[in-house]
Amino acid sequence: MSAPGNVSEGGVARRLLRPARQETYEKVFSTVYVGLMTNVLLALSCAPLLLALAVVRDPLASWPFFAVLSLLCGPALAGAFGCFEALGEGDTGVLRAFRDGYRRGWRRALAVWAAAVTAVAVLAVDAVAVGGTSFGPALVPFFCTAAALVAAVAFALLTFAGEPGVRLRALVLPCLFLIARRWYLAAAGLVVLGLAVAVVLVKPVAGLLLLVSPLLYAAWATTRYVVAAAR
């Protein structure tokens, strides 16, 4: 009576233990290769920032210097997003994809990053300034929410920076609307992005070489889904 059950269980076990197809292994190894190479290219593109983070013990105490130095991150992200786009199309030519994304989008990515850093810095200074007043606690949530919106919109614009023919200025309001509409997904993307930043701040070299590209890819994919209708 138990033979059919044993045969069925044996068949399930054989299917589970059966080696995966060659294409599956190739896809896994290609994805890992793209991720590691993207990390290396990001590290090379942001080498001055990484060196400063490794030397300075308290980056927050010198935040204006690091805010200016972080401008390198905008074009580097444009290159990384080019790698992600190419990977989605089945192209594992990381060097070419990063170079093309960087070359096409570095000006616009630099402008978006500079505007976002300036806006967030102003909001942070205002929040600190009013935080000690009697009405400060009521306004601090506003500054935090505004800074989060600025970061989310800027990151969304950076995902389009490497695409030719896209006018980023025309996408600001549509991206803002879509992010506010799907705020929960945008918040999840910001959390992942914040985790990537935290990893780099705690362990600059090791974090950027190992963990940043998977976190960036998750934030990039989530943001692209949120603002897909803006294109």
C-alpha positions in Angstrom: 0.0 0.0 0.0 2.9 2.3 0.7 4.7 1.6 -2.6 2.9 4.4 -4.6 3.8 6.9 -1.9 7.4 5.8 -1.8 7.6 6.0 -5.6 6.1 9.5 -5.5 8.4 10.6 -2.7 11.4 9.1 -4.6 10.3 11.0 -7.7 10.1 14.3 -5.8 13.5 13.7 -4.3 15.0 12.9 -7.6 13.6 16.1 -9.1 14.9 18.2 -6.2 18.3 16.7 -6.4 18.5 16.8 -10.2 21.3 19.2 -11.3 20.1 22.5 -12.7 20.4 23.3 -16.4 23.6 24.8 -17.7 21.8 28.0 -18.6 20.9 28.4 -14.9 24.5 28.2 -13.8 25.6 30.6 -16.5 22.9 33.1 -15.5 23.9 32.9 -11.8 27.6 33.3 -12.5 26.9 36.1 -14.9 24.9 37.9 -12.4 27.5 37.5 -9.7 30.2 38.6 -12.1 28.2 41.8 -13.1 27.6 42.6 -9.4 31.3 42.2 -8.4 32.6 44.2 -11.4 30.0 46.9 -10.8 31.3 47.2 -7.3 34.9 47.5 -8.5 33.9 50.2 -11.1 32.0 52.1 -8.4 35.0 51.9 -6.1 37.3 53.2 -8.8 34.9 56.0 -9.7 34.5 57.1 -6.1 38.1 56.4 -5.0 38.8 60.0 -3.6 35.6 59.7 -1.5 36.6 56.3 -0.2 40.1 57.4 0.6 38.7 60.4 2.6 36.3 58.2 4.4 39.1 55.8 5.3 41.3 58.6 6.6 38.8 60.8 8.5 37.6 59.3 11.7 34.5 61.4 12.1 33.0 62.2 8.6 29.9 63.9 10.1 32.1 66.6 11.7 33.4 67.5 8.2 30.1 67.0 6.4 30.5 70.1 4.0 33.7 68.6 2.7 32.2 65.2 2.2 29.1 66.7 0.6 31.2 68.3 -2.1 33.3 65.1 -2.5 30.1 63.0 -2.8 29.5 64.7 -6.2 31.5 61.8 -7.6 28.7 59.4 -6.7 26.1 60.9 -9.2 28.0 60.0 -12.4 29.1 56.7 -10.8 25.5 55.7 -10.2 24.7 56.5 -13.8 27.3 54.0 -14.8 26.1 51.4 -12.4 22.5 51.8 -13.6 23.8 51.3 -17.1 25.2 47.9 -16.0 21.8 47.0 -14.4 20.0 47.9 -17.6 22.4 45.8 -19.7 22.0 42.9 -17.3 18.3 43.0 -17.7 18.7 42.7 -21.4 21.1 39.7 -21.1 24.3 41.7 -21.7 27.1 41.0 -19.3 29.6 43.4 -20.9 30.1 45.4 -17.6 32.9 47.6 -18.7 31.1 48.8 -21.8 27.8 49.2 -20.1 29.3 51.2 -17.2 31.3 53.4 -19.6 28.3 54.1 -21.8 26.1 54.9 -18.9 28.7 57.1 -17.3 29.4 58.9 -20.5 25.8 59.5 -21.4 24.6 60.5 -18.0 27.4 62.1 -16.0 26.4 65.7 -16.6 22.8 65.2 -15.7 23.6 62.9 -12.9 26.1 65.4 -11.5 23.5 68.2 -11.7 20.8 66.1 -10.0 23.2 65.0 -7.2 24.4 68.5 -6.6 20.8 69.8 -6.4 19.8 67.0 -4.1 22.8 67.4 -1.8 22.2 71.2 -1.6 18.5 70.8 -0.8 19.1 68.1 1.9 21.9 70.1 3.5 19.6 73.2 3.7 16.8 71.1 5.2 19.2 69.5 7.7 20.6 72.9 8.8 17.1 74.3 9.2 16.0 71.3 11.2 18.9 71.7 13.6 18.3 75.4 13.8 14.6 75.1 14.7 15.1 71.9 16.7 16.0 73.8 19.9 13.1 76.2 19.7 9.7 75.8 21.4 8.0 75.0 18.1 10.9 73.0 16.7 9.6 69.4 17.5 6.5 70.1 15.5 8.6 71.1 12.4 11.3 68.5 12.5 9.0 65.8 11.0 8.3 68.2 8.1 12.0 68.6 7.4 12.6 64.9 7.6 9.7 64.1 5.2 10.9 66.8 2.8 14.4 65.5 2.8 13.2 62.0 2.2 11.1 63.2 -0.8 14.1 65.1 -2.2 16.2 61.9 -1.9 13.6 59.7 -3.5 13.0 62.1 -6.4 16.7 62.6 -7.0 17.3 58.8 -7.0 14.4 58.3 -9.4 15.9 61.0 -11.8 19.3 59.3 -11.5 17.8 56.1 -12.9 16.9 58.0 -16.0 20.1 60.0 -16.3 21.8 57.6 -18.7 18.9 57.3 -21.1 19.3 59.5 -24.2 16.5 61.8 -25.2 15.0 61.9 -21.7 14.4 65.4 -20.3 15.0 65.1 -16.5 13.5 68.5 -15.8 10.2 67.4 -17.2 10.2 64.3 -15.0 10.5 66.0 -11.7 6.8 66.5 -11.0 5.6 63.1 -12.5 8.2 61.4 -10.3 7.2 63.4 -7.3 3.5 62.4 -7.9 4.3 58.7 -8.4 6.5 58.5 -5.4 3.9 60.2 -3.2 1.3 57.8 -4.6 3.3 54.7 -3.9 5.1 56.0 -0.9 5.4 52.6 0.8 7.5 51.3 -2.1 9.5 54.5 -2.3 10.1 54.2 1.4 11.3 50.7 1.0 13.7 51.8 -1.7 15.1 54.6 0.5 15.6 52.1 3.4 17.7 49.9 1.1 19.6 52.9 -0.2 20.2 54.1 3.3 21.5 50.6 4.2 24.0 50.9 1.3 25.1 54.3 2.5 25.5 52.9 6.0 27.6 50.0 4.8 29.9 52.4 2.9 30.3 54.7 5.9 31.1 51.8 8.3 33.3 49.8 6.0 34.1 51.9 3.0 36.2 49.6 0.9 34.8 46.2 1.9 31.2 47.5 1.8 31.6 49.0 -1.7 33.5 46.0 -3.1 31.0 43.4 -1.8 27.6 44.6 -0.8 26.7 47.9 -2.6 25.7 46.6 -6.0 23.0 44.1 -4.7 21.5 46.9 -2.5 21.7 49.4 -5.3 20.1 47.0 -7.7 17.2 46.4 -5.2 16.7 50.2 -4.8 17.0 50.8 -8.5 14.5 48.1 -9.5 12.0 49.3 -6.9 12.3 52.9 -7.9 12.0 52.1 -11.6 8.8 50.2 -10.9 7.4 53.1 -8.9 8.1 55.7 -11.6 7.7 53.6 -14.6 4.6 55.6 -15.7 6.7 58.8 -15.8 8.6 57.9 -19.0 
